[in-house]
Amino acid sequence: MDKRVVKKRHEKTAAYIFIFPAVVLLFLFLILPAFSTIRYAFTDYNIMRPDSIAFNGLNNFKELFGDTNFKKALANTFYFALIVVPFQCILALALALFISSRRRGVSIFRAAYFSPMVTSMVVVAILWTVLYNPNPNTGLLNAFLGKLGLGPYGFLTDPKMAMNSIIFMSAWQAAGYQMMIFLAGLQAIPGEQYEAASIDGANGIKSFLYVTLPGLKNVIKYVVMITMIQAMKLFTQPYVMTKGGPQNSTRTLVYYIYEQGFQSRNFGYACAVATIFFIIVVTMSLILKRVIKAD
């Protein structure tokens, strides 16, 4: 047999051997739970009584679409994603533009801007809960605003401010990741393009509009996509900072799934909400992907 054929066969065998553990883990912890979730969505299942699973057809979905708490959680999730995605992407791009310069000491800012991303979200959420404390004696932000003759404000206790406060904190914490992606994109833009633009009389703003943004087009598409998916999965911040309050103003779909499944132990209903959530995320991803491709 030809040695090249034998070599290719051995390479394929080795590839399958290396891929097999990942495929098994993917099946056990992603594909199988996903199908189980869909199956349980059509049942009346109390997680404390696993032997009492009863098929109930579409009852969970009928109850779901008449559930005001579900509608509120859905609206909160969309609101968070709609605001945080552009805000976080613009903030990340601005930081990337700043640290892409060759000023002295810029490496310190790179580390400072990226450090919140490598810090646990639970730790960050607890820290910002203290910062947002409405008591001027313990809340740093209200203490600062008090010196200016403003406040105190209930950043996490006012239904009109709670979600916006979480949005600001979330963008601050995660912008460092997108910043590094934008930084890599900026470094991939040839310097000759900026030189040519300068020769043609382009100032900084025109260079940004006609060189930087077109050069980052594919990077921006990718960043928007991953930021949108992450935004839809909001859970930790409301769980740690507000418990979904005040007045359900920060309850999200993922948090509502947790409440129904593990607090109310209504596992079948939680699976129905998770199924709808999965459909929403996949649909939004496909729509966004098509819009990006059309562009």
CORGI-V377538 format. One record per residue. RES is the residue in one small letter. OMEGA is omega in whole degrees, 0 to 359 (* if undefined). NEAR is the number of other ideal C-beta (glycine too) atoms within 12 Angstrom. Layout:
res:omega:near
RES:OMEGA:NEAR
RES:OMEGA:NEAR
This chain:
res:omega:near
m:181:9
d:181:8
k:179:9
r:178:10
v:179:11
v:180:12
k:179:13
k:179:14
r:179:15
h:178:15
e:178:14
k:179:14
t:179:14
a:179:13
a:180:14
y:180:14
i:180:14
f:182:12
i:188:14
f:179:14
p:179:12
a:180:15
v:179:16
v:179:14
l:178:14
l:180:15
f:185:16
l:189:15
f:179:13
l:185:16
i:180:15
l:176:15
p:179:18
a:178:22
f:177:16
s:178:23
t:179:30
i:180:23
r:181:21
y:180:32
a:181:38
f:182:24
t:170:31
d:191:25
y:173:32
n:187:22
i:178:23
m:178:14
r:186:15
p:181:14
d:185:9
s:180:16
i:180:20
a:179:17
f:180:16
n:175:22
g:183:15
l:185:16
n:179:21
n:181:35
f:176:25
k:178:15
e:183:24
l:184:31
f:172:16
g:184:12
d:180:26
t:178:15
n:176:26
f:180:34
k:178:20
k:179:25
a:178:37
l:180:31
a:178:22
n:180:40
t:179:38
f:180:25
y:179:26
f:182:41
a:182:36
l:182:20
i:189:26
v:183:40
v:179:34
p:181:21
f:182:27
q:180:38
c:179:35
i:178:23
l:180:31
a:179:42
l:179:32
a:178:23
l:179:34
a:178:36
l:181:27
f:185:23
i:177:30
s:178:30
s:182:18
r:177:11
r:178:12
r:178:8
g:182:13
v:179:19
s:177:16
i:179:13
f:177:22
r:179:22
a:182:17
a:182:21
y:182:32
f:185:26
s:178:21
p:182:28
m:181:28
v:176:17
t:180:20
s:179:15
m:178:28
v:179:17
v:180:17
v:181:28
a:178:32
i:179:20
l:182:24
w:174:33
t:177:31
v:180:24
l:183:27
y:183:37
n:182:26
p:179:28
n:181:21
p:181:21
n:181:12
t:180:16
g:186:27
l:182:23
l:179:31
n:176:28
a:179:22
f:179:17
l:178:19
g:177:19
k:179:13
l:180:13
g:181:9
l:174:13
g:2:23
p:181:26
y:176:27
g:185:25
f:182:36
l:180:38
t:178:26
d:181:22
p:181:22
k:184:16
m:190:26
a:182:36
m:178:40
n:177:26
s:177:39
i:178:43
i:181:36
f:180:28
m:182:39
s:179:40
a:178:38
w:185:32
q:189:36
a:184:39
a:181:39
g:179:30
y:178:32
q:178:41
m:181:40
m:177:28
i:177:33
f:180:39
l:177:33
a:178:22
g:179:28
l:181:32
q:179:21
a:179:18
i:182:30
p:179:14
g:180:18
e:179:12
q:177:22
y:178:23
e:179:14
a:179:16
a:179:25
s:178:17
i:179:11
d:176:14
g:180:10
a:175:19
n:183:14
g:182:15
i:180:12
k:176:16
s:178:25
f:184:23
l:189:15
y:177:21
v:186:27
t:183:32
l:176:23
p:179:18
g:180:26
l:188:31
k:182:18
n:178:21
v:179:31
i:179:29
k:181:24
y:182:23
v:179:36
v:181:35
m:184:29
i:179:25
t:178:38
m:180:35
i:179:24
q:181:32
a:181:38
m:183:34
k:183:30
l:178:47
f:190:34
t:184:29
q:177:43
p:182:39
y:183:28
v:193:28
m:188:38
t:185:36
k:179:25
g:181:36
g:352:24
p:179:23
q:177:19
n:184:27
s:179:33
t:176:45
r:180:41
t:182:43
l:181:43
v:177:36
y:179:40
y:175:40
i:178:38
y:180:29
e:183:30
q:185:36
g:189:27
f:175:18
q:177:19
s:179:20
r:177:20
n:192:32
f:179:33
g:179:39
y:178:37
a:178:37
c:176:34
a:177:39
v:179:41
a:178:34
t:177:30
i:178:31
f:179:37
f:180:27
i:180:22
i:182:26
v:180:28
v:180:17
t:179:15
m:180:25
s:180:22
l:178:17
i:180:16
l:178:27
k:179:20
r:178:14
v:180:15
i:179:20
k:180:12
a:178:9
d:*:13
